[in-house]
Amino acid sequence: MVQTVEVQGFDAFVEQLEAFKSSGKTIFALFSGSKDTNGKSWCPDCVVAEPVVKGALDKAPEDSVFLYVGVGGRDFWKDPQCVFRTDSRTRLRSVPTLMKIGGPQRLEEDQCAKKDVVEMLFEDA
């Protein structure tokens, strides 16, 4: 069964990434606009993509890790110097972004809402 971890912010993402890297497990990460107190993301594309991605997790390798990462509020994300945009481990251009950590596989924006495309990314791991 895929292990799922939800984190908020870059430091929490890096902490989890480092914790799992030595395990040898395949790591996937979905970067999304952070949620408000009602549990809804400020990012409409993220709201659409999240259930598609989570619904396709059964296609991922059983011993893999799935990190759901809240990138912060809209103003933080929109800053061109946002650490999620500038750090070499992420280099995000948009949210939602689903990626396989350490590999070239990456889906962005509306690609994350296409079930067959998301399943392909998980299956190709």
Buried (B, 14 or more C-beta within 10 A) or exposed (E): EBBBBBBBBBEBBBEBBEEBEEEEBBBBBBBBBBBEEEEEBBBEBBBBBBEBBBEBBEBBEEEBBBBBBBBBEEEBBEEEEBBBBEEEBBEBEBBBBBBBBEEEBBBBBEBBBBEEBBBBBBEEB
